[in-house]
């Protein structure tokens, strides 16, 4: 958001690398957190009597730690790919933040192999994670057939907001990172949406599913 609103349009190489790392780190961390939330929803809805045993404090701590480590590994892979690029020509990034795809266009070498690695890394994480989440929703919906109407209503309300956030987040990510480095006019608008729009919508989407917030809104 600072980059989008700032009049200073220059960034050093080291700052650019830091931005690539932090951007991919937190985006990848959000993906893993969404997967952990899906696991939590599955256990809560399909195995409610065993929930406290399965999702214990120790298990939750381990899962969160794994998410942080995996995000760090993914981000380091992006940095290693970026540091191997030789830059000897234009130094103007056609984007509002540093990302590996925009840096590939400035490299003075053939980036075909690196492009494939980028798609297989970021693209695979987005696509596989989205498929896993959709598969978990199908399992949950299938299991709800055997519950009462009231139980189905309560269960559906627990992860409808989660589904909305997943679609809003993964749709743009899959569009950007699962294709070769080509530029479309809508790329910047989509990038703004999933880096600024979706995070701003997350608190609104989740809070509107909260009973206390809804009651407060009615009183207001």
QUIVEN-V69157 format. One record per pair of residues at least 12 apart in sequence whose C-alpha atoms are under 10 Angstrom apart, sorted by the first residue. I is the first residue (numbers start at 1). J is the second residue. D is the distance in whole Angstrom. If there is no record, write none. Layout:
I_J_D / I_J_D
This chain:
1_96_9 / 1_97_10 / 1_192_9 / 1_195_9 / 1_196_7 / 2_96_10 / 2_97_10 / 3_96_6 / 3_97_7 / 4_95_10 / 4_96_6 / 4_97_8 / 4_192_9 / 5_96_10 / 9_92_10 / 9_93_10 / 9_96_9 / 9_97_10 / 10_91_10 / 10_92_9 / 10_93_9 / 11_92_10 / 11_93_10 / 11_97_9 / 11_98_9 / 13_83_10 / 13_91_10 / 13_98_10 / 15_98_9 / 16_97_8 / 16_98_6 / 16_99_8 / 16_100_10 / 16_103_10 / 17_78_9 / 17_79_7 / 17_80_10 / 17_82_8 / 17_83_8 / 17_98_8 / 17_99_9 / 17_100_9 / 18_79_9 / 18_98_9 / 19_79_10 / 19_97_8 / 19_98_6 / 19_99_8 / 20_75_8 / 20_76_10 / 20_78_7 / 20_79_7 / 20_82_9 / 20_97_8 / 20_98_6 / 20_99_5 / 20_100_7 / 20_103_10 / 21_71_10 / 21_72_8 / 21_74_9 / 21_75_5 / 21_76_7 / 21_77_9 / 21_78_7 / 21_79_6 / 21_98_10 / 21_99_9 / 21_100_10 / 22_71_10 / 22_72_9 / 22_75_7 / 22_76_10 / 23_75_8 / 23_97_9 / 23_98_9 / 23_99_8 / 23_195_9 / 24_71_8 / 24_72_9 / 24_74_7 / 24_75_5 / 24_76_9 / 24_77_10 / 24_78_8 / 24_79_10 / 24_99_9 / 24_100_10 / 24_122_9 / 25_68_8 / 25_69_10 / 25_70_9 / 25_71_5 / 25_72_6 / 25_73_9 / 25_74_7 / 25_75_5 / 25_76_9 / 25_78_10 / 26_68_9 / 26_71_7 / 26_72_9 / 26_75_9 / 27_71_8 / 27_75_10 / 27_126_10 / 27_169_9 / 27_173_9 / 27_194_10 / 27_195_9 / 28_67_8 / 28_68_9 / 28_70_8 / 28_71_5 / 28_72_9 / 28_73_10 / 28_74_7 / 28_75_8 / 28_122_9 / 28_125_8 / 28_126_9 / 29_64_9 / 29_66_10 / 29_67_6 / 29_68_6 / 29_69_9 / 29_70_8 / 29_71_5 / 29_72_9 / 29_74_10 / 30_67_9 / 30_68_10 / 30_71_9 / 30_166_10 / 30_169_9 / 31_67_9 / 31_71_9 / 31_125_8 / 31_126_8 / 31_129_7 / 31_130_9 / 31_166_9 / 31_169_9 / 31_170_9 / 32_63_9 / 32_64_8 / 32_66_9 / 32_67_6 / 32_68_8 / 32_70_8 / 32_71_8 / 32_125_10 / 32_129_8 / 33_63_9 / 33_64_8 / 33_67_7 / 33_68_9 / 34_129_9 / 34_130_10 / 34_133_8 / 34_162_8 / 34_163_10 / 34_165_9 / 34_166_7 / 34_169_10 / 35_67_10 / 35_129_7 / 35_130_9 / 35_132_8 / 35_133_6 / 35_136_9 / 35_166_10 / 36_60_9 / 36_63_7 / 36_64_8 / 36_67_9 / 36_133_10 / 37_133_10 / 37_159_9 / 37_162_8 / 38_132_9 / 38_133_7 / 38_134_9 / 38_136_7 / 38_137_8 / 38_140_10 / 38_159_8 / 38_162_8 / 38_163_9 / 39_55_9 / 39_133_9 / 39_136_8 / 39_137_10 / 40_54_9 / 40_55_7 / 40_60_9 / 41_136_9 / 41_137_9 / 41_140_8 / 41_155_9 / 41_156_10 / 41_158_7 / 41_159_7 / 41_162_9 / 42_136_7 / 42_137_8 / 42_139_8 / 42_140_6 / 42_141_10 / 42_143_10 / 42_155_10 / 42_159_9 / 43_55_8 / 43_140_9 / 44_155_9 / 44_158_9 / 45_140_7 / 45_141_10 / 45_143_8 / 45_144_8 / 45_151_9 / 45_152_9 / 45_154_9 / 45_155_6 / 45_156_9 / 45_158_9 / 45_159_10 / 46_139_9 / 46_140_7 / 46_141_10 / 46_142_10 / 46_143_7 / 46_144_8 / 46_155_9 / 74_121_8 / 74_122_8 / 74_125_9 / 75_122_10 / 77_117_10 / 77_118_9 / 77_121_8 / 77_122_10 / 78_99_9 / 78_100_7 / 78_117_9 / 78_118_8 / 78_121_9 / 78_122_9 / 79_100_9 / 81_100_8 / 81_104_10 / 81_114_7 / 81_115_10 / 81_117_8 / 81_118_8 / 82_99_9 / 82_100_7 / 82_101_10 / 82_103_8 / 82_104_8 / 82_107_9 / 82_114_9 / 84_107_10 / 84_114_9 / 85_103_9 / 85_104_8 / 85_106_9 / 85_107_6 / 85_108_8 / 85_109_8 / 85_110_10 / 85_111_8 / 85_114_9 / 86_104_10 / 86_106_9 / 86_107_6 / 86_108_6 / 86_109_7 / 87_103_9 / 87_104_9 / 87_105_10 / 87_106_7 / 87_107_5 / 87_108_6 / 87_109_8 / 88_106_8 / 88_107_7 / 88_108_6 / 88_109_10 / 89_106_7 / 89_107_8 / 89_108_7 / 90_105_9 / 90_106_6 / 90_107_9 / 90_108_9 / 91_103_9 / 91_105_10 / 91_106_7 / 91_107_9 / 92_105_10 / 92_106_8 / 93_105_8 / 93_106_8 / 94_106_10 / 94_183_10 / 94_188_9 / 95_187_9 / 95_188_7 / 95_191_9 / 96_188_8 / 96_191_9 / 96_192_9 / 97_188_10 / 97_191_9 / 97_192_10 / 100_114_10 / 100_115_9 / 100_118_8 / 100_181_10 / 101_114_10 / 101_115_8 / 101_118_8 / 101_119_10 / 101_176_9 / 101_177_9 / 101_180_9 / 101_181_6 / 101_182_9 / 101_183_10 / 102_181_8 / 102_182_10 / 102_183_9 / 104_181_8 / 105_181_8 / 105_182_9 / 105_183_10 / 111_181_9 / 112_180_9 / 112_181_9 / 115_177_10 / 115_179_9 / 115_180_7 / 115_181_7 / 116_178_10 / 116_179_9 / 116_180_8 / 116_181_10 / 118_177_8 / 118_178_9 / 118_179_9 / 118_180_9 / 118_181_9 / 119_174_10 / 119_176_10 / 119_177_6 / 119_178_5 / 119_179_7 / 119_180_7 / 119_181_9 / 120_177_9 / 120_178_8 / 120_179_10 / 121_177_9 / 121_178_9 / 122_173_9 / 122_174_9 / 122_176_10 / 122_177_6 / 122_178_8 / 123_173_8 / 123_174_6 / 123_175_9 / 123_176_8 / 123_177_5 / 123_178_4 / 123_179_8 / 124_174_9 / 124_177_8 / 124_178_7 / 125_173_10 / 125_174_9 / 125_177_9 / 125_178_10 / 126_169_10 / 126_170_7 / 126_171_9 / 126_172_10 / 126_173_7 / 126_174_6 / 126_175_10 / 126_177_8 / 126_178_8 / 127_170_8 / 127_171_10 / 127_173_9 / 127_174_6 / 127_175_10 / 127_177_9 / 127_178_8 / 129_166_10 / 129_170_9 / 130_166_8 / 130_167_9 / 130_169_10 / 130_170_7 / 130_171_9 / 130_174_9 / 133_163_9 / 133_166_8 / 134_163_9 / 134_166_9 / 134_167_10 / 137_159_9 / 137_160_10 / 137_163_8 / 140_155_9 / 140_156_9 / 140_159_10 / 141_155_9 / 141_156_8 / 144_156_9 / 157_209_7 / 157_210_10 / 158_206_10 / 158_209_8 / 158_210_10 / 159_206_10 / 159_209_9 / 160_205_10 / 160_206_9 / 160_209_9 / 161_202_9 / 161_204_10 / 161_205_6 / 161_206_6 / 161_207_9 / 161_208_9 / 161_209_7 / 162_202_9 / 162_205_9 / 162_206_8 / 164_202_9 / 164_205_8 / 164_206_10 / 165_198_8 / 165_199_9 / 165_201_8 / 165_202_7 / 165_203_10 / 165_205_8 / 165_206_9 / 166_198_10 / 166_202_10 / 168_193_9 / 168_194_8 / 168_197_9 / 168_198_7 / 168_199_10 / 168_201_9 / 168_202_9 / 169_193_9 / 169_194_6 / 169_195_9 / 169_197_10 / 169_198_6 / 169_199_9 / 169_202_10 / 170_194_9 / 171_190_10 / 171_194_9 / 172_187_9 / 172_189_10 / 172_190_6 / 172_191_7 / 172_192_10 / 172_193_8 / 172_194_6 / 172_195_10 / 173_190_9 / 173_191_8 / 173_194_7 / 173_195_10 / 175_187_9 / 175_190_9 / 176_188_10 / 176_190_8 / 176_191_8
